[in-house]
Every structure is written in C-alpha cells, then in structure tokens.
Amino acid sequence: MIPSAREAWHRVHGEAGTVGRSVRSALTGPGPERDLAVQSLKAAGAAILAWAVAGWWWQAPLALMAPWTAVALVQSTVYRSVRTGVQQVVLIAAGTVLAAAAAGLTGDTMAAMALVLPVTVLLGNWSRFGDQGTYASTTALFVLVYGSYSGFDILHRLLETLLGAVIGIGVNALVLPPVHLRSARDSLCRLPRDATGLLRDMAEEIEQGHERHQAQEWHRRARRLAGRLTELRSARTWTRESYRFNPAHRIRRPPGPELPSTEWDAAWERVVDHLTSLTALLAEAAGERPRFRPPPSTVLADVPPLLHALADVCAADRTALDSPERRERALRTRQEAMARSWEAHRRLKARLTGGAAPDDETATSVGGLAAETRQLLHELENARVA
C-alpha cells in the first residue's frame, strides 16, 4: 500500500529526527553512535590509503581491488577483520583463478561467465564464508569484463587483494581498535533500569485501582525484559570477541568497573521469569471477567509497598553498575530495600494465613501472588552486584 503524502512526510520527518539525534549523540559523548562514526571514518580512511598505494603510487592495472577489500575489512572487531580478510583472500583468489581458467578454456566472455558463475555462486554460498560469499562471483565478473586474466594479471589481482587486506586489518587494529565493553555495560544497566520503571508503574497503578488493560501492559513489558537478556548475551559475546587479536585492549582504560560474572545474568533471567509470571497472574485476576478471582482489596493494599521496595532494589543495582564512586552506598541502599521488601512480603503472607482468602478461588490468587513475589525476592537476592 502506497502511503499518503501526509504519512510520507511524517515518516521522513521522523527519520530525519532520528538521524539528528544520532548525530548529536555522536558529537556530544561516548556511545554506540560515536563508535559507529569512528568505524565508518576508519573504513573510509583505509579505502583511501589503499587506493593511494595501489592506484596512485603503484599504478596497479585493477587498483580497485585494494580499496574494495580494505573498506570491507574495517569490521566491528579486530578478530572479525582477520577472519573476514582470510575469507576474502580465499574467495577473490578462487574467483580470479576460476575466471581466468574459464576464459582460457572457452575464449569467449559469455561462455566463460556461463561456465564460472554457477561454480563461484555455489562456492560463495558455502556457510564457512558467511556473508562474504559474493566476492567469488563478483571478482570473476571483474576479471572477465575487464579481460584481465593473463598470469601477470592474476598475480596483480592477488597482490592488490592482499594489499587491501593488510591495510584494512592494520587500520582497524592500530587506529582506535574497537572494544565493545561499553555495549555490554549499557545492556547490563538497562535490565535493572527497565525493571525499576515497570515495578514503580505497577505499584502506582495498583494504588489507584488498576484495570485489566494496564495489567496486560505490565505483562508485555515484563516479557520485553527477556529481549534485554538476549541483548546482554550478545553484547558479552561481542566484548569477548573484541579482545581477540586486539593490541590495545590492555593499555586503553576500560569504561567503568569490571562487569559482573555471567552468574548475574542467570540470576536476572530467573528474576525476569518470575516477574513475567507475576504480571500474568495480575492480568488474569483483573477486569470484568477474570480467570481467577481477584485478591481482596486488603491484600492488594499490601502489594504496592512491596513493589516500591523491589523497585528500590533494582534502582540500587543500576547505580552500583553505572557509578563506581557510588557503588558502596548503592549496595547499602540495596540491603535496606531488600529488608523492606521481605517485611512487606511477610505482611502479604500474613493476609493469606489470617483469613483474607475465605474461599478456594481467592486463596489461589492470593497464594500465587505470595509465591511469585517470594520467588522474585529470592532471585533478586542472588542477583546482587558483587
């Protein structure tokens, strides 16, 4: 469906606003936007340097191969640059040799293409080569279209490719080599930050008398926390990879304190599971036709203080992760908030044993509420920042 002029304008305006915010972020402080800008400038610089050596100084017959390879090898990690460089050299060499052999065998460009392209495309689709596979077939096309497949030309193609690979890898490894520790730290901080916001909103809306659509929105937000865990696992993988073959990671000052162990991630995975179950229970016990009988108002009155205390625990975790100078104070605040959380849970549990649930259906919802919040408390205890 073709958008109207008004919709198209809003989309363009929104995209322009996003680009503007990204540019401001890159100029005003460290972050993923600045990292991306640095990598882009490095790739452009590597291509220019490769062209200066191969095209301007060396006067190579197909100097394009050098900057073409160099710009593609300024990857997000030094290890990835090296791995991609090996893949590209193999693919370009294969494409060059196969194209030259096909041209020599057939003596016709069209026939050589028909012979070599199916082979190089199949070779490029081999999973070992990942997204670099197109270099085999595109190199074969360059060789055949330019008609440069003598022994001298083949040697030049390989030397130009090696030159571009050395320059691309060298620029990435020696000029501000990328380390993704900041991305992992940002992902770590997002988990307790988002959980804090969710818990506070739940507490305030329960105090005001929540509706089913609000509880369903809590559940959706809790499920989105699982996506934060996926981002965190990916960021940790990128961080580990960015240290491989990186000559500067030992001399560059790390951005912030050491990351907590992966046991912290596992504890937060269980926290997210129980928070998701808690919000699902509250959603099923709300509205005009609930699946479970809603907990009595006397029980719900004890839930907001517990949720506020849990939000304070998560907020303290975020401070401890984000601000080394406030770490000790944040951990003391966390300990005090955990004590308040347990006290609020004891009051909630007392409602269950003290006659607040007069029938089985109500006992189910109140008991589920007490059980899920207890599990949540235990897992938050385990998720303490060491």
C-alpha positions, 0 to 999 in steps of 0.5 A: 500500500502506497502511503499518503503524502501526509504519512510520507512526510511524517515518516521522513520527518521522523527519520530525519529526527532520528538521524539528528539525534544520532548525530548529536549523540555522536558529537556530544559523548561516548556511545554506540553512535560515536563508535559507529562514526569512528568505524565508518571514518576508519573504513573510509580512511583505509579505502583511501590509503589503499587506493593511494598505494595501489592506484596512485603510487603503484599504478596497479592495472585493477587498483580497485581491488585494494580499496574494495577489500580494505573498506570491507575489512574495517569490521566491528572487531579486530578478530572479525577483520582477520577472519573476514580478510582470510575469507576474502583472500580465499574467495577473490583468489578462487574467483580470479583463478576460476575466471581466468581458467574459464576464459582460457578454456572457452575464449569467449566472455559469455561462455566463460561467465556461463561456465564460472558463475554457477561454480563461484555462486555455489562456492560463495554460498558455502556457510564457512564464508558467511556473508562474504560469499559474493566476492567469488562471483563478483571478482570473476565478473571483474576479471572477465569484463575487464579481460584481465586474466593473463598470469601477470594479471592474476598475480596483480589481482592477488597482490592488490587483494592482499594489499587491501587486506593488510591495510584494512586489518592494520587500520582497524587494529592500530587506529582506535581498535574497537572494544565493545565493553561499553555495549555490554555495560549499557545492556547490563544497566538497562535490565535493572533500569527497565525493571525499576520503571515497570515495578514503580508503574505497577505499584502506582497503578495498583494504588489507584485501582488498576484495570485489566488493560494496564495489567496486560501492559505490565505483562508485555513489558515484563516479557520485553525484559527477556529481549534485554537478556538476549541483548546482554548475551550478545553484547558479552559475546561481542566484548569477548570477541573484541579482545581477540587479536586486539593490541590495545585492549590492555593499555586503553582504560576500560569504561567503568568497573569490571562487569559482573560474572555471567552468574548475574545474568542467570540470576536476572533471567530467573528474576525476569521469569518470575516477574513475567509470571507475576504480571500474568497472574495480575492480568488474569485476576483483573477486569470484568471477567477474570480467570481467577478471582481477584485478591481482596482489596486488603491484600492488594493494599499490601502489594504496592509497598512491596513493589516500591521496595523491589523497585528500590532494589533494582534502582540500587543495582543500576547505580552500583553498575553505572557509578563506581564512586557510588557503588558502596552506598548503592549496595547499602541502599540495596540491603535496606530495600531488600529488608523492606521488601521481605517485611512487606512480603511477610505482611502479604503472607500474613493476609493469606494465613489470617483469613483474607482468602475465605474461599478456594478461588481467592486463596489461589490468587492470593497464594500465587501472588505470595509465591511469585513475589517470594520467588522474585525476592529470592532471585533478586537476592542472588542477583546482587552486584558483587 
